[in-house]
Amino acid sequence: MGFRYWPHILVLAIIALVIFGGPKLPDFARNLGKTLRILKDEAKSLTSDDESKDDQEANEDSGKPATKDETNDK
């Protein structure tokens, strides 16, 4: 069934409060947020790298002459 209902989340929050204690929960949540933000940024950069690589391959396959930026990268 998963965690679809709010009572599940409430029980998990109570368990986390008991295990970690009140003072450590804000730090835990902050670190989790930072980790998720970094993961999201890295996933976006991988996607943009793939798109730019596809664009370069398309230019090479089309027979177009290389642009000034493409020749300076080497």
N, C-alpha and C positions, 0 to 999 in steps of 0.2 A: 504494500500500500504506500510506503514511503512517508514523507513528512508533509502531507497535504493539509492537515488540519491543525488549527492553532493550538489545541491541547498538546500535541506532540512537541511543538516548539516550546511551549510553556514548561513541560517536563524537562526538556533538554536544558533550558535556561536555569531551572532549579538545580539540576545535577551539576551544571557548570559552576554555579554559585557555591555549592557545597565543596566541590573538588578544588577550585582555584581560590575561593574566598573573594570577598567583596573588593578589596583594594587592588587586586591583580586583574580583575576583569576588564577595566578600561584599557590597560596596557595590552592585554591579549587581543582585544577588539581592534585597537589601533594597529598593532603589528599584522593582524590578519588583513585589515584594509590595505596596508602598504603592500603586502605580498600580492593581493589580488590586483592592485593597480599596476604593479610591475609586470605581472603575468599578462595583463590586458595590453599593456604597452608593447611588450615583446611579441605578442601574437599579431598586433597591428603591424609592427615593423617587418615581421616575416611575410605577411601578406603583401605589403608594399614592395618588399624586395622581390617577391615572385612576380608581381605585376611589371616592375621595371625590367626584370630579366626577360619576360615574355615580349615586352615592347622592343628590346634590343634584338632579340632573335627574329622578330617580325621584320625589323629594318634590314637585317642582314639577309634574310630570305627574299626580300622584295627587290634586291639589287640596287637599292638606293645608295648613293655615295655616303660615306660616313660624315657626320657633322663635326664641327671643330671640337666640341666637348668629347665626342667619342674617341677622337684621335689623341687627345691630350691625356685621357685616362690610362693609356698604355704606357 
